[in-house]
């Protein structure tokens, strides 16, 4: 029996992005983008891209024998007309994702011809393929694939590079160039995504901590560290940052950063007591001495009052910088209440935006909003994943023009998959023996959406779209 795994591509706006989902489709699609390939394990498969006009949902399909892989294929990275795909092939009847055989394939689009797909040879044993490698175009049909892996001590890495010209991998030990006062805890630990920052410059992004930037073609590459602004929440940085943060890189060396903060309004809890205080004179004319001297269970209670909170919407902040700068510059800051949410066109979804109490359109009615995502060309529209209620299975894709502060688009995430995430929780933790801190976290329920911006769709040999951008969904 054969099946087909479909990796989603959502086309939203004029920009291109790639993202994530966690469940496969089973279908058989063939069009002008279809290519066939054979893995080193002997498994044969075909890849097809199925596009739709933005902001409708598009997808790519991988069709291969059932049981040959342990998890869905993913788009690892993309640059111009190239996409780096990663497959997790089964290594045995009881194989899992942890012991699967990861293999890279490079898909090259063709706007006026036949697309191609090329296998990347297995790397040396010392290096195992990861889900965060970069594809970098070269001259003609050449390219390189690069990955960065930790090498024991903080700030020490192994740089793995595959050159298509030689068809070989090489590995170099590199040490991060950074301020000696930077604590090891502040250095990148996990890679959330990779971004292209120049003709041969790549950034490996830890969305909580910062970016390791490296020029791959230097004779002796020396990576350096660009810190990301710290968040006001989740101070321990234990949860998945992608739910609230994103960055996008450009080949001129500029970086855009976005964060969504879920705001809370705090207020003290009023303690109920039978003690007679001066407030009694608000409703009485006299108070007896005996009442003033009486004791109750509130005696001995500390003066510090407990606090409670209620949701107070969300706020978006965007910043930008060059890799040559030593600072970030603010770009836009806006609260959900500042966004004009009048629907751009009549839609059955507009009922999610109408506040009958205040008689106005508002995005504040969407109880869960996360996964801020930039468009590829660095425009003013950012995209958010929202739900009317946290328990809803169906999600909405919301486009917001952050410069004009207005709703640009709202569409149902109608790809037959659910994006699982919940409201931003509040956690309590202790500092030292006595001091206790309460703060918003960004854990929520498990997330399954992860966007990678790219300009890939315009190179495909499909009918041109007036807006060729898409949101390419891979698996995470």
C-alpha positions as CSV (number, residue, x, y, z in Angstrom):
1,X,0.0,0.0,0.0
2,X,1.2,3.5,-0.8
3,X,0.3,6.8,0.9
4,X,1.1,10.4,0.4
5,X,2.3,12.8,3.0
6,X,1.3,16.4,2.4
7,X,3.3,19.2,3.8
8,X,1.2,22.4,3.8
9,X,2.0,25.7,2.1
10,X,-0.2,28.6,3.1
11,X,-0.3,31.5,0.7
12,X,-0.9,34.6,2.7
13,X,-0.2,38.1,1.4
14,X,2.5,39.2,-1.0
15,X,5.3,37.7,1.1
16,X,6.6,34.1,1.3
17,X,6.8,32.1,4.4
18,X,7.2,28.5,5.5
19,X,5.6,27.0,8.6
20,X,4.7,23.8,10.5
21,X,2.0,21.2,11.1
22,X,1.9,17.8,12.6
23,X,-0.4,15.5,10.6
24,X,-0.2,14.1,7.1
25,X,-2.7,14.1,4.3
26,X,-3.2,10.9,2.2
27,X,-3.7,11.8,-1.5
28,X,-2.1,11.5,-4.9
29,X,-1.3,14.7,-6.7
30,X,0.7,15.3,-9.9
31,X,1.3,18.6,-11.7
32,X,4.1,20.5,-13.4
33,X,6.1,20.7,-10.2
34,X,6.2,16.9,-9.6
35,X,9.6,15.2,-9.4
36,X,10.7,11.7,-8.6
37,X,13.7,10.6,-6.6
38,X,15.3,7.6,-4.8
39,X,16.8,7.7,-1.4
40,X,20.0,6.0,-0.3
41,X,17.8,3.5,1.5
42,X,16.2,2.5,-1.9
43,X,12.9,4.1,-1.1
44,X,11.3,5.8,-4.2
45,X,9.1,8.8,-3.7
46,X,7.8,11.9,-5.5
47,X,7.4,15.5,-4.5
48,X,4.7,17.8,-5.7
49,X,3.9,21.4,-4.8
50,X,0.2,22.4,-4.9
51,X,-0.3,26.2,-4.8
52,X,-3.3,28.4,-4.3
53,X,-3.8,32.2,-4.5
54,X,-3.1,33.9,-1.2
55,X,-4.3,33.7,1.5
56,X,-5.7,30.3,0.7
57,X,-3.9,27.2,1.9
58,X,-1.4,25.5,-0.4
59,X,0.8,22.4,0.4
60,X,3.5,20.1,-0.9
61,X,3.1,16.4,-1.0
62,X,5.5,13.5,-0.6
63,X,4.2,10.2,-2.1
64,X,6.1,7.1,-1.0
65,X,5.5,3.6,0.3
66,X,3.8,3.4,3.7
67,X,6.1,2.8,6.6
68,X,9.2,4.0,4.9
69,X,9.6,7.1,7.2
70,X,9.2,7.8,10.9
71,X,7.9,11.3,10.7
72,X,6.7,13.7,8.0
73,X,9.2,15.3,5.6
74,X,10.1,18.9,6.3
75,X,11.2,21.9,4.5
76,X,14.4,22.8,6.4
77,X,15.3,26.0,4.6
78,X,14.9,27.8,1.3
79,X,16.8,30.3,-0.8
80,X,15.8,31.7,-4.2
81,X,14.7,28.7,-6.3
82,X,16.1,26.1,-3.9
83,X,14.4,24.2,-1.1
84,X,16.2,21.9,1.3
85,X,14.0,18.9,2.2
86,X,14.7,16.5,5.0
87,X,13.3,13.0,5.2
88,X,13.4,10.7,8.2
89,X,13.5,7.2,6.7
90,X,12.8,4.2,8.8
91,X,15.9,2.1,9.7
92,X,13.9,-1.0,10.7
93,X,10.4,-2.3,11.5
94,X,10.5,-0.7,15.0
95,X,12.3,2.5,14.0
96,X,11.4,5.8,15.7
97,X,12.2,9.4,14.8
98,X,15.1,9.3,17.2
99,X,16.9,6.4,15.4
100,X,15.7,7.2,11.9
101,X,17.9,7.8,8.9
102,X,17.8,11.5,8.1
103,X,18.6,12.4,4.4
104,X,18.6,15.8,2.6
105,X,17.3,16.5,-0.8
106,X,17.6,19.7,-2.8
107,X,14.6,20.6,-4.9
108,X,15.3,23.2,-7.6
109,X,12.3,25.0,-9.1
110,X,12.0,25.8,-12.7
111,X,9.7,28.6,-14.0
112,X,10.2,27.7,-17.6
113,X,11.3,24.1,-17.6
114,X,11.4,20.9,-15.6
115,X,12.2,21.0,-11.9
116,X,14.9,18.8,-10.5
117,X,15.6,17.1,-7.1
118,X,19.1,16.0,-6.0
119,X,20.1,13.8,-3.1
120,X,22.7,15.1,-0.7
121,X,25.2,12.3,0.2
122,X,25.3,11.1,3.8
123,X,27.6,13.0,6.0
124,X,30.6,11.6,7.9
125,X,29.7,9.6,11.0
126,X,30.8,12.3,13.4
127,X,27.9,14.5,12.1
128,X,24.2,13.6,12.0
129,X,21.9,15.6,9.8
130,X,19.7,18.0,11.7
131,X,16.4,19.8,11.0
132,X,18.2,23.2,11.0
133,X,20.6,23.2,8.1
134,X,20.9,26.1,5.6
135,X,20.8,25.9,1.8
136,X,23.0,28.6,0.1
137,X,22.9,29.1,-3.7
138,X,26.1,29.2,-5.6
139,X,27.1,30.0,-9.2
140,X,25.1,28.3,-11.9
141,X,23.5,25.2,-10.4
142,X,25.9,24.9,-7.6
143,X,24.9,25.2,-3.9
144,X,26.2,24.4,-0.5
145,X,24.5,23.0,2.6
146,X,25.7,24.1,6.0
147,X,24.9,23.0,9.6
148,X,26.3,24.0,13.0
149,X,26.5,21.6,15.9
150,X,27.6,22.1,19.5
151,X,31.1,20.9,20.3
152,X,31.1,20.4,24.0
153,X,32.0,23.7,25.7
154,X,29.7,26.8,25.2
155,X,30.7,28.8,22.2
156,X,32.5,25.9,20.5
157,X,30.9,24.5,17.4
158,X,31.5,22.1,14.5
159,X,30.7,23.7,11.2
160,X,29.6,21.1,8.6
161,X,29.6,22.2,4.9
162,X,28.5,20.2,1.8
163,X,29.7,21.6,-1.5
164,X,27.8,20.4,-4.6
165,X,30.9,21.0,-6.8
166,X,32.9,18.3,-5.0
167,X,29.9,16.3,-3.7
168,X,31.7,16.1,-0.3
169,X,31.2,17.2,3.3
170,X,33.8,18.9,5.4
171,X,33.9,19.7,9.1
172,X,35.7,22.5,10.9
173,X,35.9,23.4,14.5
174,X,35.0,27.1,15.1
175,X,34.8,29.2,18.2
176,X,32.2,31.9,18.7
177,X,33.6,35.5,18.8
178,X,31.8,37.3,21.6
179,X,32.2,39.7,24.5
180,X,34.2,37.9,27.3
181,X,31.6,39.2,29.8
182,X,28.8,37.2,28.2
183,X,27.6,34.4,30.5
184,X,27.5,30.9,29.0
185,X,23.7,30.8,29.8
186,X,23.2,33.7,27.4
187,X,24.8,31.9,24.5
188,X,22.6,30.0,22.0
189,X,21.6,26.5,23.1
190,X,19.0,25.4,20.6
191,X,18.4,26.3,17.0
192,X,14.9,27.4,16.1
193,X,15.5,28.4,12.5
194,X,18.2,29.4,10.0
195,X,18.3,32.6,8.0
196,X,20.4,33.8,5.1
197,X,22.1,37.1,5.7
198,X,24.3,37.5,2.7
199,X,25.7,35.7,-0.4
200,X,27.4,33.2,1.9
201,X,26.5,34.4,5.4
202,X,24.1,32.3,7.5
203,X,22.5,32.9,10.9
204,X,21.5,30.1,13.3
205,X,18.7,31.5,15.5
206,X,17.9,30.7,19.1
207,X,14.8,32.8,19.5
208,X,15.3,33.2,23.2
209,X,19.0,34.1,23.2
210,X,20.4,35.3,19.9
211,X,21.9,34.5,16.5
212,X,25.2,32.8,15.6
213,X,26.3,34.5,12.3
214,X,29.0,33.0,10.1
215,X,30.4,33.7,6.7
216,X,30.8,30.2,5.3
217,X,33.2,31.0,2.5
218,X,35.9,32.6,4.7
219,X,39.1,30.5,4.7
220,X,38.9,30.4,8.5
221,X,35.3,31.1,9.4
222,X,34.8,32.9,12.7
223,X,31.2,33.0,13.9
224,X,30.0,35.9,16.0
225,X,27.0,36.4,18.3
226,X,24.1,38.8,17.9
227,X,22.0,38.9,21.1
228,X,18.2,39.1,20.8
229,X,16.3,41.5,23.2
230,X,15.2,39.7,26.3
231,X,11.5,39.1,27.0
232,X,9.6,40.6,29.9
233,X,8.1,37.1,30.4
234,X,9.2,33.5,30.7
235,X,12.4,34.7,32.4
236,X,13.7,31.1,32.6
237,X,13.3,30.7,28.8
238,X,12.1,27.1,29.2
239,X,9.2,27.1,26.8
240,X,9.1,27.2,23.0
241,X,9.9,30.8,21.9
242,X,8.4,30.4,18.4
243,X,4.9,30.8,19.9
244,X,5.7,34.5,20.7
245,X,8.8,35.4,18.6
246,X,10.2,35.3,15.1
247,X,13.1,36.8,13.1
248,X,13.7,37.1,9.3
249,X,17.0,37.8,7.6
250,X,17.8,39.5,4.3
251,X,20.8,39.1,2.0
252,X,21.9,42.7,2.6
253,X,22.6,41.8,6.2
254,X,19.5,43.2,7.8
255,X,17.4,41.4,10.4
256,X,13.8,42.0,11.5
257,X,12.7,40.8,14.9
258,X,9.1,40.5,16.2
259,X,7.6,39.6,19.6
260,X,4.0,39.3,20.8
261,X,3.5,39.9,24.5
262,X,0.3,38.8,26.1
263,X,-0.6,41.5,28.6
264,X,-2.1,41.1,32.0
265,X,-3.9,43.6,34.2
266,X,-3.0,43.0,37.9
267,X,-5.0,44.1,40.9
268,X,-4.8,43.3,44.7
269,X,-7.2,40.9,46.3
270,X,-9.5,42.5,48.8
271,X,-9.4,40.5,52.0
272,X,-12.8,39.9,53.6
273,X,-12.7,40.4,57.4
274,X,-15.1,41.2,60.3
275,X,-12.6,43.7,61.7
276,X,-14.1,47.2,62.0
277,X,-12.0,49.7,60.1
278,X,-12.5,53.3,59.3
279,X,-14.4,52.2,56.2
280,X,-17.4,51.3,58.5
281,X,-18.2,55.0,58.7
282,X,-19.2,54.8,55.0
283,X,-22.3,53.0,56.1
284,X,-22.6,53.6,59.9
285,X,-22.6,56.6,62.2
286,X,-20.8,55.0,65.3
287,X,-18.4,52.2,66.1
288,X,-18.0,50.7,69.6
289,X,-14.7,50.3,71.3
290,X,-15.4,46.6,71.8
291,X,-15.7,46.2,68.1
292,X,-12.4,47.9,67.6
293,X,-10.6,45.7,70.1
294,X,-12.1,42.4,68.8
295,X,-9.8,39.9,67.1
296,X,-10.5,37.7,64.1
297,X,-8.7,35.2,61.9
298,X,-7.0,38.1,60.0
299,X,-4.8,39.1,62.9
300,X,-1.2,38.3,62.2
301,X,-1.6,38.4,58.4
302,X,1.2,40.2,56.6
303,X,0.6,43.5,55.0
304,X,1.6,42.4,51.5
305,X,-1.5,41.7,49.6
306,X,-2.0,38.9,47.1
307,X,-2.7,39.9,43.5
308,X,-4.8,38.4,40.8
309,X,-4.8,39.1,37.1
310,X,-7.1,39.3,34.1
311,X,-6.1,39.2,30.4
312,X,-5.5,42.6,28.9
313,X,-5.0,41.8,25.2
314,X,-1.6,41.6,23.4
315,X,1.1,43.9,22.2
316,X,3.3,43.5,19.1
317,X,6.9,44.9,19.1
318,X,9.1,44.9,16.0
319,X,12.8,45.8,15.8
320,X,15.5,45.8,13.1
321,X,19.3,45.9,12.8
322,X,22.2,45.2,10.5
323,X,24.7,42.5,11.3
324,X,27.3,45.3,11.4
325,X,25.6,47.2,14.1
326,X,25.9,46.7,17.9
327,X,22.3,47.7,18.7
328,X,18.7,47.1,17.8
329,X,16.4,49.9,16.6
330,X,12.7,50.0,17.4
331,X,10.3,49.8,14.4
332,X,6.7,49.4,15.5
333,X,4.9,49.0,18.8
334,X,1.1,48.5,18.9
335,X,-1.5,47.1,21.2
336,X,-4.4,45.1,19.9
337,X,-6.8,47.8,21.0
338,X,-5.1,50.2,18.6
339,X,-5.7,48.0,15.5
340,X,-8.7,48.9,13.3
341,X,-10.3,45.5,12.8
342,X,-13.0,46.3,10.3
343,X,-13.1,43.3,8.0
344,X,-11.4,44.2,4.6
345,X,-14.2,42.2,2.8
346,X,-17.5,40.5,3.8
347,X,-16.8,37.2,5.4
348,X,-18.5,34.6,7.6
349,X,-15.5,35.1,9.9
350,X,-16.4,38.7,10.7
351,X,-18.6,37.5,13.5
352,X,-15.4,36.6,15.4
353,X,-14.4,40.3,15.4
354,X,-17.7,42.2,16.4
355,X,-17.9,43.3,20.0
356,X,-21.6,43.8,20.6
357,X,-21.0,45.4,23.9
358,X,-18.7,48.1,22.7
359,X,-20.3,48.2,19.2
360,X,-17.0,47.9,17.3
361,X,-14.8,45.6,15.4
362,X,-11.8,44.3,17.4
363,X,-9.2,41.5,17.3
364,X,-9.5,41.4,21.0
365,X,-12.4,39.0,20.7
366,X,-9.9,36.4,19.5
367,X,-8.9,34.8,22.8
368,X,-5.7,33.1,21.7
369,X,-3.3,34.8,19.3
370,X,0.3,33.6,18.8
371,X,3.0,32.7,16.2
372,X,3.8,36.2,14.9
373,X,5.3,35.8,11.4
374,X,7.0,38.2,9.0
375,X,6.4,38.3,5.3
376,X,9.5,37.6,3.2
377,X,10.1,41.1,1.8
378,X,10.0,42.9,5.1
379,X,6.8,44.8,4.4
380,X,4.4,46.2,7.0
381,X,2.1,43.2,7.2
382,X,2.7,40.5,9.8
383,X,0.7,37.3,10.2
384,X,-0.7,35.8,13.4
385,X,-2.4,32.5,14.2
386,X,-5.6,33.1,16.3
387,X,-8.5,31.3,17.8
388,X,-11.9,32.6,18.9
389,X,-11.7,30.3,21.9
390,X,-8.8,28.3,23.2
391,X,-10.6,25.0,22.9
392,X,-11.5,25.6,19.3
393,X,-10.0,23.1,16.8
394,X,-10.1,25.6,13.9
395,X,-7.6,28.4,13.7
396,X,-7.6,31.7,11.8
397,X,-4.7,33.3,9.9
398,X,-4.8,37.0,10.6
399,X,-2.8,39.6,8.6
400,X,-2.2,43.0,10.3
401,X,-0.6,46.1,8.7
402,X,1.4,47.3,11.7
403,X,2.2,50.6,10.1
404,X,-1.4,51.5,9.3
405,X,-2.6,49.7,12.4
406,X,-5.4,47.9,10.6
407,X,-6.6,44.4,9.8
408,X,-5.3,43.4,6.3
409,X,-6.8,39.9,6.0
410,X,-8.5,37.1,8.0
411,X,-8.9,33.6,6.7
412,X,-9.7,30.2,8.1
413,X,-6.8,27.9,8.4
414,X,-8.7,25.4,6.2
415,X,-6.1,22.7,5.5
416,X,-7.7,19.9,7.3
417,X,-5.2,20.1,10.2
418,X,-5.5,21.7,13.6
419,X,-2.9,24.0,15.1
420,X,-2.7,23.1,18.8
421,X,-1.9,26.0,21.2
422,X,-3.6,27.4,24.2
423,X,-3.7,30.6,26.1
424,X,-0.6,32.1,27.6
425,X,-0.3,30.7,31.2
426,X,0.9,32.4,34.3
427,X,3.5,30.7,36.3
428,X,4.8,31.2,39.8
429,X,8.4,30.6,40.9
430,X,10.6,31.4,43.8
431,X,13.8,33.4,43.9
432,X,15.9,32.6,46.9
433,X,14.1,31.6,50.0
434,X,11.4,34.2,50.3
435,X,10.8,36.3,47.2
436,X,8.2,34.9,44.9
437,X,7.6,36.1,41.3
438,X,4.5,35.6,39.2
439,X,4.9,36.1,35.4
440,X,3.3,35.3,32.1
441,X,4.9,32.3,30.4
442,X,4.5,31.3,26.7
443,X,4.1,27.5,27.1
444,X,0.4,27.1,26.6
445,X,-0.5,23.8,25.0
446,X,1.7,22.1,22.5
447,X,2.4,24.2,19.4
448,X,2.5,22.9,15.8
449,X,3.1,26.0,13.6
450,X,6.6,27.2,12.6
451,X,7.1,29.6,9.7
452,X,10.2,30.0,7.5
453,X,10.1,33.0,5.2
454,X,11.2,32.4,1.6
455,X,10.7,33.6,-2.0
456,X,10.3,30.1,-3.5
457,X,6.9,30.1,-5.0
458,X,7.6,32.6,-7.8
459,X,10.2,30.2,-9.3
460,X,7.7,27.4,-9.7
461,X,6.5,26.5,-13.1
462,X,2.8,27.1,-12.3
463,X,0.4,29.7,-13.4
464,X,1.5,33.1,-12.2
465,X,-0.4,34.6,-9.3
466,X,-0.9,38.4,-8.9
467,X,0.6,37.8,-5.4
468,X,3.1,35.0,-5.5
469,X,3.8,34.8,-1.8
470,X,2.9,31.8,0.3
471,X,3.2,30.4,3.7
472,X,5.0,27.1,3.3
473,X,4.1,24.7,6.1
474,X,6.6,22.0,7.0
475,X,6.6,19.7,10.1
476,X,8.1,20.3,13.4
